[in-house]
Amino acid sequence: MRASLLALPLLLACAGPALADACDALAARMIRATGASVAGRQGSLAVFRAADADRMSLECRKPARLVLGSHEREPDRRFFTLVGLAAEGLAGAPRDEATVLALRLHQDSLLAGAPQEGSVGRASLRCETGPRGDGLGQNLTVCVLRPREPAILRSRAGLSPAASAG
């Protein structure tokens, strides 16, 4: 028992660089996929500069999550193209299908006045229009991308394959 307690700090010290390397690799993949540049990085959070979004941040912890935001209630189509590129980079989803899904979810969110969710390929997407009362309050349009778990893992966990991420 004492030996395992003494080994814990060593284990944690070794895990830190591995997690940082994994986050660096994921951030590099997002840069290649979207053309964005890294504006800053702290721990498992990477923030990007992207010409077509006012906010683009990546949470590297599993499951990874990419947040894209626009100050516009009805952003230019390039914002949704960026969402499609990000879905391809993050989860290998078909870029064009992810772009169309993001546009549809955004329009549905405008009509319903509530967040809308959907999935394409291995990507889960949630888009909503504001105003918001949280840390993303300046953004009137927010889309959140996550990789979807394979159906086999969902069924082993007792979840419906049709259920969406939230």
Secondary structure, DSSP 4 states (H G I P E B T S, - for coil): -HHHHHHHHHHHHHHHHHHHHHHHHHHHHHHHHH--EEEEEETTEEEEEBTTBSEEEEE-SSSPEEEEEESSSS--HHHHHHHHHHHHHHH---HHHHHHHHHHHHHHHHHHTS-EEEEETTEEEEEEES--SSTTTT-SEEEEEEEPPPHHHHHHTT--TTPPP-
